[in-house]
Each structure stands twice: as structure tokens, then as C-alpha cells.
């Protein structure tokens, strides 16, 4: 019974200790009224800014997208990585960036370095990824 109470307290209060809500950054860069760039996930690296992932483009031209911003939200770099959408982004123990999402019509994951260069990329199954963690 004590374990259930502890689990309830953890679930109830853990959002209070999570990173501040970013409201998906509500970042939509409307270029010519057609293209859009929704951010699906963000993480903060202390003193170095933010890394974000999502998608950019239109219709069948939707591209996987990663962006790095400084502490003020100014873009340092922004790169696309082929057709699909990225839904989740985390930092690896080595300081690289792991993203997951839809690569064409398959679930995929990709590791990039802090400058956005691809280290590896794999497709795994015909499904969609909602979270790497």
C-alpha cells in the first residue's frame, strides 16, 4: 500500500519538477503563407541554449527538422534530414542529439552531433514514434 501511495505522490507532483512548459514553442515560420515549421519537442542544455525538432515544408514535401537556438531563442543552425517528421529529441550521455519520429512511412531514429551532422540513422518498423524515452 505504501508503494501505491508513493507512486501516486510521484505522479501527482513530478510535473512540478519538470522543465518549464514550452507549449510546443508555438513556432510556426509562415513563409509565403504555405510552409510551416512546427516544433514537436525541445530540450535545454545549460548555458548553451535549446535544441528543437519537428517538421518543415508542405504536403508531401514535409522534411525532418532540427534547430539549435541560443539562450535568447535566436537560431544558431537549422537543418533538414529528408522526408518525415521528428517527434522527440534528447541528449545522449556523450553530448550528441538523439531524435525519433517518422522517416517516410517508417519509425526511425537518428543521432546527430551538436552541430547537426548525422552520426547514424536507422529505420525500424512501419509505425510512428511518439517518444524516444
C-alpha positions as CSV (number, residue, x, y, z in Angstrom):
1,X,0.0,0.0,0.0
2,X,2.9,2.4,0.8
3,X,4.3,1.8,-2.7
4,X,1.0,2.8,-4.3
5,X,0.8,6.0,-2.2
6,X,4.4,6.8,-3.1
7,X,3.7,6.2,-6.8
8,X,0.6,8.4,-6.6
9,X,2.5,11.3,-5.0
10,X,5.3,10.9,-7.6
11,X,2.9,11.0,-10.5
12,X,1.0,13.9,-8.9
13,X,4.0,16.1,-8.2
14,X,6.6,15.2,-10.8
15,X,5.3,17.7,-13.4
16,X,6.2,20.4,-10.9
17,X,9.9,19.5,-11.1
18,X,10.0,19.0,-14.9
19,X,11.3,21.6,-17.3
20,X,9.1,24.6,-17.8
21,X,6.3,24.0,-20.2
22,X,7.2,25.4,-23.6
23,X,3.7,25.0,-25.3
24,X,5.5,23.3,-28.2
25,X,7.2,26.7,-28.7
26,X,4.3,27.6,-30.9
27,X,6.9,28.2,-33.5
28,X,5.4,28.5,-37.0
29,X,7.5,30.2,-39.5
30,X,5.0,31.2,-42.2
31,X,7.0,31.7,-45.4
32,X,4.8,32.8,-48.3
33,X,1.7,31.6,-46.4
34,X,2.3,28.0,-47.3
35,X,5.3,26.4,-45.5
36,X,5.1,25.7,-41.8
37,X,7.6,24.6,-39.1
38,X,6.0,23.1,-36.0
39,X,8.3,22.2,-33.2
40,X,7.3,18.9,-31.6
41,X,9.9,18.7,-28.8
42,X,12.6,20.8,-27.2
43,X,15.4,20.3,-24.6
44,X,17.6,22.8,-22.9
45,X,21.4,22.4,-22.5
46,X,22.5,24.7,-19.5
47,X,24.4,27.7,-20.8
48,X,24.3,26.6,-24.4
49,X,20.6,27.1,-25.4
50,X,18.0,24.8,-26.9
51,X,17.7,22.0,-29.4
52,X,14.3,21.5,-31.1
53,X,12.9,19.0,-33.6
54,X,9.8,18.9,-35.8
55,X,9.0,19.2,-39.4
56,X,9.2,21.8,-42.2
57,X,7.6,22.1,-45.6
58,X,4.3,21.4,-47.2
59,X,2.2,18.4,-48.2
60,X,4.3,15.5,-49.4
61,X,7.4,17.7,-49.1
62,X,7.5,17.6,-45.3
63,X,11.1,17.3,-44.1
64,X,12.5,16.1,-40.7
65,X,13.9,19.2,-39.0
66,X,16.3,20.0,-36.1
67,X,17.1,23.5,-34.9
68,X,19.6,24.9,-32.4
69,X,18.9,28.2,-30.6
70,X,20.9,30.2,-28.1
71,X,19.6,31.2,-24.7
72,X,17.6,34.1,-26.2
73,X,15.9,31.9,-28.8
74,X,17.9,33.1,-31.7
75,X,18.6,30.4,-34.3
76,X,22.2,29.1,-34.4
77,X,21.6,26.5,-37.0
78,X,18.7,24.8,-38.6
79,X,18.9,21.6,-40.8
80,X,16.6,19.2,-42.6
81,X,17.2,15.5,-42.9
82,X,14.9,14.0,-45.6
83,X,11.2,13.2,-45.7
84,X,9.2,12.7,-42.5
85,X,8.7,14.3,-39.1
86,X,10.7,14.3,-35.9
87,X,8.6,13.9,-32.7
88,X,11.1,13.7,-29.9
89,X,14.7,14.9,-29.1
90,X,17.0,14.1,-26.2
91,X,20.7,14.5,-25.4
92,X,22.9,11.4,-25.2
93,X,25.5,10.8,-22.5
94,X,28.2,11.7,-25.0
95,X,26.6,15.1,-25.7
96,X,25.1,14.2,-29.1
97,X,21.5,14.6,-30.1
98,X,19.1,11.6,-30.4
99,X,15.9,12.2,-32.3
100,X,13.0,9.8,-33.2
101,X,10.0,10.1,-35.5
102,X,8.6,9.2,-38.8
103,X,11.1,8.7,-41.6
104,X,8.9,8.4,-44.7
105,X,6.4,5.8,-43.6
106,X,8.6,4.1,-41.0
107,X,9.6,4.7,-37.4
108,X,13.2,5.9,-37.3
109,X,15.9,7.2,-35.1
110,X,18.9,9.4,-35.8
111,X,21.9,10.6,-33.9
112,X,23.5,14.0,-34.8
113,X,26.4,15.9,-33.2
114,X,25.9,19.3,-31.6
115,X,26.5,21.0,-35.0
116,X,23.8,18.9,-36.7
117,X,26.0,16.5,-38.6
118,X,24.5,12.9,-38.9
119,X,26.4,10.3,-36.9
120,X,23.9,7.5,-37.7
121,X,20.4,6.9,-38.9
122,X,18.2,3.8,-38.8
123,X,14.6,2.8,-39.8
124,X,12.9,0.2,-37.7
125,X,9.3,-0.5,-38.4
126,X,6.2,0.7,-40.3
127,X,4.8,2.8,-37.5
128,X,5.2,6.2,-35.9
129,X,7.4,7.2,-32.9
130,X,5.9,9.4,-30.3
131,X,8.8,9.4,-27.8
132,X,12.4,8.1,-27.6
133,X,12.3,7.9,-23.8
